[in-house]
């Protein structure tokens, strides 16, 4: 399997992703958030959630009005437009993730990680939903891809561009703020010396703050009472409390596994295989344990890996421990998906570096993806019935 450096391979990967995400798209609006987003796009209103999701709503308003005027569309067709946009964004996210993974990982685990994102049941599901999770994740991956190179060429411009992408991710969905520590970690380990780190942090912070705070200040100045009222309603709607903490903790850990179950299962299997191999070698008193294969799976100069796991994987999940909505929405844990895939693929290739192990990774992911698709068919059947009911209701003039 190639590492996707050529244009033809990238195009093929993009087409495959589009086919998978389009085939699994939601046949009807499945969540109230989706309905609200579409209504707000058509009526030119910001969301009542958080800061109003200005980037997501605003971009889709421009896209909808542009296509509506060209093709003379009616409001009921807005769902297809926005869904097609998110499918394309989801497929583009696979390409961007492939480029990021190449910077962090050697070829073998890079291929594993990219395939795991393509076949992540949760990512595929929400790449066919009118929701904000996938656009947010794509913007976050793009920010990390821009910031990771440590070369001094155009460094400040890349820091500013990374800050802009991070700010746009927050404007798509406020949950992106929980990834702030991840980008501070990237800038700290990928910049040499105090002066470079300070300039990068300043450029990134200023750009991100401008993109995040600018729309918020504009909305507040436009109508201060309405802005304060919406924020109060949003904050009060988040169910928190000590009684929820342990349930939130359990749910967040469960859903962290659910966002990429095949990757976690394969990594666990590789760890067990590695332990058994070492026990066998010890029992046979062999001293010829070769570390050559393991060394080939090590990342290209990733410093402070423990802090990377904490900032990119643990902290975004820990932020959910005070939000009881995580108990009913597995999609909240999707923010940790890119870090989880890189983590699992790296350790899998380290513990099981053979070609046979790579085939096993592919088979496990295909099986889990297929089982997941079968499992959600009843849900899709209910959605198809909803669409048919809505069509009959509309045709009869109610």
C-alpha positions in Angstrom: 0.0 0.0 0.0 1.5 3.4 -1.0 2.1 6.3 1.4 -0.1 8.5 -0.8 2.7 10.9 -2.0 1.5 10.9 -5.6 -1.4 12.9 -7.0 -3.0 9.8 -8.5 -3.0 7.9 -5.2 -4.4 11.0 -3.4 -7.2 11.3 -5.9 -8.0 7.5 -5.6 -8.1 7.8 -1.8 -10.3 10.9 -2.0 -12.7 9.1 -4.4 -12.9 5.9 -2.2 -13.6 8.1 0.9 -16.4 10.0 -1.0 -18.0 6.7 -2.1 -17.9 5.2 1.5 -19.2 8.4 3.1 -21.9 8.9 0.5 -23.1 5.3 0.7 -23.5 5.6 4.5 -25.0 9.1 4.5 -28.1 9.7 6.7 -31.3 9.1 4.7 -33.0 11.7 6.8 -32.2 14.2 9.5 -31.5 12.1 12.5 -30.8 14.7 15.2 -32.5 17.9 16.2 -29.2 19.8 15.8 -29.2 18.9 12.1 -32.7 20.3 11.7 -31.7 23.5 13.6 -28.6 24.0 11.5 -30.5 23.7 8.2 -33.3 26.1 9.5 -30.7 28.6 10.6 -28.8 28.4 7.3 -32.0 29.1 5.3 -33.2 31.9 7.6 -29.7 33.5 8.1 -29.7 33.0 11.9 -26.8 31.9 14.0 -27.1 28.8 16.2 -28.4 29.1 19.7 -25.5 26.8 20.8 -22.4 28.4 22.2 -21.1 31.4 20.4 -23.5 30.7 17.5 -21.2 28.5 15.5 -20.5 31.5 13.2 -18.0 29.7 10.9 -20.2 26.7 10.2 -23.4 28.6 9.8 -21.9 31.5 8.0 -20.0 29.4 5.5 -23.1 27.4 4.7 -25.2 30.5 4.3 -22.8 31.8 1.6 -22.7 28.3 0.0 -26.5 27.9 0.0 -27.3 31.4 -1.3 -24.7 31.0 -4.1 -26.0 27.7 -5.3 -29.6 28.6 -4.7 -29.4 31.6 -7.1 -27.5 29.6 -9.8 -29.7 26.5 -9.8 -32.9 28.1 -8.5 -33.1 25.8 -5.5 -36.0 25.7 -3.0 -35.4 25.6 0.8 -36.1 21.9 1.1 -33.0 21.2 -1.0 -30.6 22.8 1.5 -30.1 19.4 3.2 -28.6 17.8 0.1 -26.3 20.8 -0.4 -24.9 20.8 3.1 -24.6 17.1 3.3 -22.6 16.9 0.1 -20.3 19.6 1.5 -19.7 17.6 4.6 -19.1 14.4 2.7 -16.4 16.3 0.6 -14.9 17.7 3.8 -14.8 14.3 5.4 -13.0 12.9 2.3 -10.6 15.9 2.3 -9.9 15.2 6.0 -8.6 11.8 5.1 -6.1 13.3 2.7 -5.0 16.0 5.2 -4.7 13.4 7.9 -2.5 11.3 5.6 -0.1 14.3 5.1 0.0 14.9 8.9 0.6 11.2 9.6 3.5 11.2 7.2 5.2 13.9 9.3 4.7 12.1 12.6 5.1 8.4 11.6 7.3 6.3 9.3 5.6 4.7 6.3 4.2 1.5 7.8 2.3 3.0 10.7 1.3 6.0 8.6 -0.6 3.7 6.2 -2.2 1.9 9.1 -3.4 5.2 10.6 -4.8 6.5 7.3 -6.7 3.3 6.6 -8.1 3.4 10.2 -9.5 6.9 9.7 -11.0 5.9 6.3 -12.7 2.9 8.0 -13.6 4.5 11.4 -17.3 3.8 11.7 -17.9 7.0 13.7 -16.1 9.2 11.3 -17.8 7.6 8.3 -21.2 8.0 10.0 -20.8 11.7 10.8 -19.3 12.4 7.4 -22.8 11.8 6.1 -24.6 13.9 8.7 -25.4 17.6 8.8 -23.4 18.0 12.0 -20.3 20.0 13.1 -18.0 17.2 14.3 -16.3 16.3 11.0 -15.7 19.9 9.8 -14.3 20.7 13.2 -11.9 17.7 13.1 -10.8 18.5 9.6 -9.9 22.0 10.6 -8.0 20.8 13.6 -6.1 18.3 11.6 -5.2 21.0 9.1 -3.9 23.2 11.9 -1.7 20.5 13.2 -0.4 19.7 9.7 0.5 23.3 9.1 2.3 23.7 12.5 4.2 20.5 12.7 7.2 21.3 10.3 10.1 22.6 12.3 11.9 24.4 9.4 12.5 28.1 9.9 11.3 28.9 6.4 8.0 30.9 6.6 7.7 29.8 10.2 5.8 32.8 11.4 3.4 32.6 8.5 2.8 28.9 9.2 2.2 29.7 12.9 -0.4 32.4 12.0 -2.0 30.1 9.4 -2.2 27.3 12.1 -3.8 29.8 14.5 -6.3 30.8 11.9 -7.3 27.2 11.3 -7.6 26.5 15.0 -9.8 29.6 15.4 -12.0 28.4 12.5 -12.3 25.0 14.1 -13.6 26.8 17.3 -16.0 28.8 15.1 -17.3 25.5 13.7 -17.8 23.9 17.1 -16.7 25.3 20.5 -15.4 21.9 21.6 -12.3 22.6 19.6 -11.0 24.7 22.5 -10.2 21.6 24.4 -7.5 20.9 21.9 -5.6 24.1 22.7 -3.0 22.3 24.8 -2.2 20.0 21.9 -1.1 22.9 19.7 0.9 24.4 22.5 2.7 21.1 22.8 3.4 21.0 19.1 4.9 24.5 19.1 7.0 23.7 22.2 8.6 20.6 20.8 8.9 21.6 17.2 10.5 25.0 17.8 14.1 25.3 18.9 15.1 27.8 21.6 13.1 30.2 23.7 13.0 33.0 21.1 11.5 30.7 18.3 9.0 29.2 20.8 8.0 32.7 22.0 7.5 34.0 18.4 5.5 30.9 17.4 3.3 31.0 20.5 2.7 34.7 20.0 1.8 34.4 16.3 -0.4 31.3 16.8 -2.1 32.8 19.9 -2.8 36.2 18.3 -4.2 34.7 15.1 -6.3 32.1 17.0 -7.6 34.7 19.4 -8.5 37.1 16.6 -10.5 34.5 14.7 -12.2 33.2 17.8 -12.9 36.4 19.7 -13.7 38.7 16.7 -17.1 37.2 15.9 -18.0 37.0 19.6 -17.3 40.7 20.2 -19.2 41.6 17.0 -22.2 39.6 18.1 -22.1 41.1 21.6 -21.9 44.7 20.3 -24.7 44.0 17.8 -27.2 43.0 20.6 -25.6 42.7 24.1 -28.8 41.5 25.9 -29.6 38.9 23.3 -26.0 37.6 23.4 -25.9 37.3 27.2 -29.3 35.7 27.2 -28.2 33.1 24.6 -25.0 32.3 26.5 -26.9 31.8 29.8 -29.4 29.5 28.1 -26.6 27.5 26.6 -24.6 27.2 29.8 -27.6 26.2 31.8 -28.6 23.6 29.3 -25.3 21.6 29.9 -26.1 19.1 32.6 -23.3 19.0 35.1 -22.9 18.0 38.7 -21.1 15.6 41.0 -23.7 12.9 40.5 -22.8 12.8 36.8 -19.1 12.6 37.1 -18.5 8.9 37.3 -21.1 8.2 34.6 -19.5 10.8 32.4 -16.1 9.2 33.1 -17.3 5.8 32.1 -19.2 7.0 29.1 -16.2 9.0 27.8 -13.8 6.0 28.1 -16.3 3.7 26.4 -16.9 6.2 23.5 -13.2 6.8 23.1 -12.9 3.1 22.3 -16.1 3.3 20.1 -14.7 6.0 17.8 -12.1 3.6 16.4 -12.8 0.1 17.9 -10.7 -1.8 15.4 -7.6 0.2 16.1 -7.8 -0.3 19.8 -8.6 -4.1 19.4 -5.7 -4.5 17.0 -3.3 -2.6 19.3 -4.4 -4.8 22.2 -3.8 -7.9 20.2 -0.4 -6.7 19.1 0.6 -6.0 22.7 -0.5 -9.5 23.8 1.4 -11.0 20.9 4.5 -9.0 21.8 4.3 -10.1 25.5 3.9 -13.7 24.5 6.9 -13.6 22.1 9.1 -12.1 24.8 8.0 -14.7 27.3 8.8 -17.4 24.9 12.2 -16.0 24.1 13.0 -15.8 27.8 11.9 -19.3 28.4 14.1 -20.6 25.6 17.0 -18.5 27.0 17.5 -16.7 23.7 19.6 -13.6 23.7 19.1 -12.8 20.0 16.1 -10.6 20.5 16.2 -8.3 17.5 15.2 -4.7 18.0 15.7 -3.7 14.4 12.1 -4.1 13.3 10.9 -2.3 16.4 13.2 0.6 15.7 11.9 1.0 12.2 8.5 1.8 13.6 9.7 4.7 15.8 8.4 8.1 14.9 10.7 10.7 13.3 11.9 12.6 16.3 8.7 13.0 18.3 9.8 14.6 21.6 8.0 14.4 24.9 5.6 11.7 23.7 3.9 11.3 27.1 2.9 15.0 27.1 1.7 14.5 23.5 -0.7 11.7 24.7 -1.8 13.8 27.6 -2.4 17.0 25.5 -3.8 15.4 22.4 -5.8 12.5 23.7 -6.4 12.6 27.5 -7.2 16.3 28.1 -9.9 16.6 25.3 -11.6 13.5 26.8 -11.2 14.7 30.4 -13.0 17.9 29.5 -16.1 15.8 28.9 -16.2 14.5 32.5 -18.4 17.5 33.6 -20.8 17.3 30.7 -23.5 14.7 31.1 -24.4 14.9 27.4 -21.4 12.7 26.7 -23.5 9.8 28.1 -25.9 9.9 25.1 -23.7 11.4 22.4 -20.7 9.2 21.4 -19.8 11.9 18.8 -18.4 14.1 21.6 -15.4 11.8 21.9 -14.6 12.1 18.2 -12.3 15.1 18.9 -9.7 12.6 20.1 -10.0 10.4 17.0 -6.8 11.6 15.1 -4.6 11.3 18.1 -6.1 7.9 19.0 -5.4 6.6 15.5 -1.8 7.8 15.5 -1.3 6.4 19.0 -2.7 3.0 18.1 -1.0 2.7 14.7 2.4 3.6 16.1 2.2 1.0 18.9 0.8 -1.6 16.6 3.6 -1.3 14.1 6.1 -1.3 17.0 4.8 -4.5 18.6 3.8 -6.3 15.3 6.0 -5.0 12.5 5.6 -7.8 10.0 3.8 -7.7 6.7 1.3 -10.3 8.0 0.5 -8.0 10.9 -0.3 -5.2 8.4 -2.8 -7.5 6.6 -4.3 -8.4 10.0 -4.8 -4.7 10.7 -6.7 -4.3 7.4 -8.9 -7.3 8.0 -9.8 -6.3 11.5 -10.8 -2.8 10.3 -12.9 -4.2 7.4 -14.7 -6.6 9.7 -15.4 -4.0 12.4 -16.5 -1.5 9.7 -18.9 -4.1 8.2 -20.3 -5.2 11.5 -20.9 -1.5 12.4 -22.7 -0.9 9.1 -25.0 -3.9 9.8 -25.6 -2.7 13.3 -26.9 0.7 12.2 -29.2 -0.5 9.5 -32.3 -0.6 11.8 -31.6 3.1 12.6 -31.3 3.9 8.9 -34.6 2.1 8.2 -36.3 4.2 10.7 -34.8 7.3 9.1 -36.0 6.2 5.7 -39.5 5.8 7.1 -39.4 9.3 8.5 -38.4 10.7 5.1 -41.3 8.8 3.4 -43.7 10.1 6.0 -42.5 13.6 5.6 -42.9 13.3 1.8 -46.5 12.0 2.0 -47.3 14.7 4.6 -46.0 17.4 2.2 -47.7 16.1 -0.9 -51.1 16.1 0.8 -50.7 19.8 1.6 -50.6 19.6 5.4 
